[in-house]
Amino acid sequence: MIIVNTADRTLVDEGAMAQAVKSGKVAGYAVEAEDLESGPLAKLDNVVMIKGFGWYTKEALENLFRIWVKNIIALARGKPQNVVT
């Protein structure tokens, strides 16, 4: 079994997961993590740890910029968008 943790890293007991991977109960494990070098999973060959930046693409940044510009223009015209109260 291969486990891909798409949730928060802290929801999994990394010590227990490391033991499960080492014993072969879990064939592989993948997780998003800011710190890629510490913890019991960091040095295991069948564990993949990546930084969480999947949203950081050219298209996402262009879309974000468009939204900012539209919001600034709308605010200048007295019709603010995406207002949270």
C-alpha positions as CSV (number, residue, x, y, z in Angstrom):
1,M,0.0,0.0,0.0
2,I,1.2,3.5,-0.9
3,I,-0.2,6.4,1.2
4,V,-0.3,10.0,-0.1
5,N,-1.0,12.5,2.7
6,T,-2.8,15.4,1.1
7,A,-3.9,16.8,4.5
8,D,-1.8,18.5,7.2
9,R,1.5,16.7,7.9
10,T,0.8,16.8,11.7
11,L,-2.3,14.6,11.3
12,V,0.0,11.5,10.9
13,D,2.2,10.1,13.6
14,E,5.5,10.3,11.7
15,G,7.2,7.9,14.1
16,A,4.6,5.2,13.5
17,M,4.5,5.9,9.8
18,A,8.3,5.5,9.6
19,Q,8.1,2.2,11.4
20,A,5.3,1.1,9.0
21,V,7.4,2.0,6.0
22,K,10.5,0.4,7.4
23,S,8.7,-2.9,8.1
24,G,7.1,-3.0,4.7
25,K,3.5,-2.6,6.0
26,V,3.4,0.6,3.9
27,A,5.3,0.4,0.6
28,G,5.6,4.2,0.2
29,Y,4.5,7.5,1.7
30,A,4.3,11.0,0.3
31,V,3.6,14.2,2.2
32,E,3.8,17.9,1.7
33,A,6.2,19.5,4.2
34,E,8.1,22.8,4.8
35,D,11.0,21.1,6.6
36,L,12.2,18.3,4.3
37,E,15.3,17.3,6.3
38,S,14.1,16.6,9.9
39,G,11.9,13.9,11.4
40,P,11.8,10.2,11.2
41,L,10.6,10.1,7.6
42,A,13.2,12.4,6.1
43,K,15.9,9.8,5.3
44,L,13.8,6.9,4.1
45,D,14.2,5.9,0.5
46,N,10.5,5.1,-0.1
47,V,9.2,8.4,1.3
48,V,8.7,11.5,-0.8
49,M,8.5,14.8,0.9
50,I,7.9,17.9,-1.2
51,K,7.3,21.6,-0.4
52,G,3.8,22.8,-0.7
53,F,3.8,25.0,-3.8
54,G,1.4,23.4,-6.2
55,W,-0.6,26.5,-6.6
56,Y,2.5,28.5,-7.6
57,T,2.2,28.4,-11.4
58,K,2.4,31.0,-14.1
59,E,-1.3,30.8,-14.7
60,A,-2.2,31.0,-11.0
61,L,-0.1,34.2,-10.6
62,E,-1.6,35.8,-13.8
63,N,-5.1,35.1,-12.5
64,L,-4.2,36.5,-9.1
65,F,-2.9,39.6,-10.7
66,R,-6.1,40.0,-12.8
67,I,-8.2,39.7,-9.6
68,W,-6.1,42.3,-7.8
69,V,-6.4,44.8,-10.7
70,K,-10.2,44.2,-11.0
71,N,-10.6,44.7,-7.2
72,I,-8.5,47.9,-7.2
73,I,-10.5,49.4,-10.1
74,A,-13.8,48.4,-8.5
75,L,-12.7,50.0,-5.2
76,A,-11.7,53.2,-7.0
77,R,-15.2,53.3,-8.6
78,G,-16.8,53.0,-5.2
79,K,-18.0,49.4,-5.9
80,P,-15.6,47.2,-3.9
81,Q,-15.6,43.5,-4.7
82,N,-15.1,40.4,-2.5
83,V,-15.9,42.4,0.7
84,V,-15.9,40.3,3.9
85,T,-17.6,41.7,6.9
